[in-house]
Amino acid sequence: MSNIDLRGQIRVLDGNRAGAYGVLLCRPDVVATYPITPQTPLVETLYKFEAEGLFDPEMVEPEGENSAMAILIGACAAGGRTFTATSSQGLSFMNDAYLLAAGNRFPIVMAIGMREQVSPHGVFAGQQDAVLVKDHGWIQIFTESCQEILDTIIMAYRLAEDSDILLPVNVCYEGFYLSHHSQRVEIPRQAEVDDFLAPLKGMERLKWTLEDPMVFSSYTVPAELFTEYRYKMCAAHGRAKGKFDEIDREFAKRFGRSHGGQIEEYRTEDADIVIVTMGCSTGTARVVVDRKRDEGLKVGLIKVRMFRPSPRERLVQALNGKKAVGVIDRSVCYAWNCGHNFVELKTLLGDFEQPAPRLLDFVCGLGGGDITDHQIARVIDTTAAAAAGQRQAEVTWLALE
Amino acid sequence: MKFASKFEGPWSTPKDPLDVKTGEWRSQRPVTKAEKCRQCGWCSIFCPAGCIKEEERCFSADLDYCKGCGVCARVCPGKAIAIVREEA
């Protein structure tokens, strides 16, 4: 057995390698990737698997990300299971193919090693690349740990290829903080993942064959039909939310790990205030929440895992009755002068029971900056002060204080 | 909710392509004079819509998709294609 075959073992892996094991375990038929920082080691690991004889998909090396996605669109139309990964400008460069993948309902799984987006130029961590394409029709799941990257790739295939869903899925993880930092990772056994993905085999999926050709991406359709496809895609996004919760529960039963489905709630039940995170800052936030709890502050934490479709029902349920909510955003929405998750929460204000929680935003960790223990303590203290009725700035740029 | 397509996405079959009949946009149409057509196929090569097919006696356009651009008449070496206004 090859010494890089770590299936069934517990090892220390960085996020890119953990992701690569997730892909290996899902046995894709076609992989087309173009390297870009910080996703590159994931791709390199897949090639290593192939060189060692562990992995046998069609591996295509295209001349850029746009072609990578276009190749997967073709492979998906022919019924294949597909994978790619990208970051930042690579994601921008594949943009029209990215839209086509979702509009054609091709269940492609793509990892995004998240990185800042130009300009200014930055190769460091950020969530700007992924959140910029939030309305391009893909499901987007954000991960906190190397283990969660691996597990989410496996769950992503169950979700994407489900015949009730048929949507492409992004598995998003922050560059460097996750892509290049190492953590303890349990790598499932192949048979366990085969069993977990087995229900997909019984699901009907249309495919293009030479004997029975189909027309995919009919490019000029009457307005009513166009509207119908848009409606059906929105409905599929609606179904994806509950389906993802179900898949997470089944995953927990089989693998002993749950990541919470659409959102993960931590000590929220009796909390007066809640902070909302997305991605790798959640780990630090959990530690600070514990400390503040020890100090007697009733604070909880919500990790947004499923950013698209919006987990709005679960957010409203979890946040109803809270006095104040502090959002930690590693992205910027220029139009609103705040981060993207803050905008998302603002749209829920009308859904809360009154009085609705006071919402505050904290922009931090841009351009690869740390989201530190001190910053999160500051987020919690400011949110607690707002809950106590003190006036606080609606949006705080923590690195600029 | 009324749906026209049995499919979940913008997919269809070649027999029932569920697309726009672009011929509806036409204000003029090509009419081939079979006796003048040498069946060289030049019109079919140049047709931007790819909708000219060879028939038994001559080439002619599929009027479901022909937009009436007139390229076929312009390139026909035998002047076998006339462009005729559609009646309103």
Contacts between the chains, C-beta under 8 A, distances in Angstrom:
chain1	res1	chain2	res2	distance
A	103	B	9	7.5
A	103	B	10	6.8
A	104	B	9	5.5
A	104	B	10	6.4
A	104	B	11	7.6
A	105	B	8	5.8
A	105	B	9	3.5
A	166	B	8	5.9
A	166	B	9	7.0
A	206	B	7	7.1
A	206	B	11	6.1
A	213	B	13	7.9
A	213	B	14	6.1
A	214	B	11	5.7
A	214	B	12	7.2
A	214	B	13	6.1
A	215	B	11	6.4
A	215	B	12	4.6
A	215	B	13	6.6
A	215	B	14	6.3
A	215	B	17	5.6
A	216	B	9	7.8
A	216	B	10	7.4
A	216	B	11	5.4
A	217	B	10	6.0
A	218	B	10	5.0
A	218	B	11	7.1
A	218	B	12	5.4
A	218	B	17	6.4
A	218	B	18	6.0
A	218	B	19	5.1
A	219	B	19	7.8
A	220	B	19	5.5
A	220	B	20	4.5
A	220	B	22	6.9
A	221	B	10	6.3
A	221	B	18	6.5
A	221	B	19	5.8
A	221	B	20	6.3
A	222	B	19	8.0
A	222	B	20	5.5
A	224	B	4	6.4
A	225	B	4	5.5
A	225	B	5	6.2
A	225	B	10	7.9
A	225	B	18	6.2
A	228	B	3	5.5
A	228	B	4	6.2
A	228	B	5	6.2
A	229	B	5	7.6
A	229	B	9	6.4
A	229	B	10	5.1
A	231	B	1	7.4
A	232	B	3	7.8
A	232	B	8	5.6
A	232	B	9	7.3
A	233	B	9	7.6
A	236	B	8	7.2
